[in-house]
Amino acid sequence: MLRKILLQLALAGALAWAGFALLAEMEGAVAGYDLRERASPSAGGWRFGIPQVVRLERFLDAARPLLPRGERVGFTSPPAIPGELFFRYRWAAYLLPEVDLVPWEGPGAPPSNGAPHLLSYSYRLSDPRLALERRLPGGFLYRIRR
């Protein structure tokens, strides 16, 4: 009889603990959803509508009329956590399909990639091979000297 009561208490405790854990997880998920406007995920976790993507879109929209369709254009962004540059480059290539966007630096990427222009997202470069052509909202457009 005592054994049966202890078993029921253990099961009730396990059920209460599982319910509490479920509510705690749901609270965290809902809070994260509500705070997505202020979220600062790494570039690998970007989603449409977050401020980082909106800033990149604004930058690329300003650059779009200055670049001939189909032209090869280099792209760079601030060095950060390994992999960040790759994901920012992929987002930029997706958001600017009118040009052949190539990485300016990184594994297997030669410094110029044969591109006459370079888009630098959110930081200014000081490289003798580059001539500043235009300051854009959120970055810079350079002409690559040959």
Buried (B, 14 or more C-beta within 10 A) or exposed (E): EEEEEEEEEEEEEEEEEEEEEEEEEEEEEEEEEEEEEEBEEEBEEBEEEBEBBEBBBBBBBBBEEEBEEEEBBBBBBEEEEEEBBBBBBBBBBEBBEBBBBBBBBEEEBEEBBEBBBBBBBBEEEEEEEBEEBEEBEBBBBBBBEE
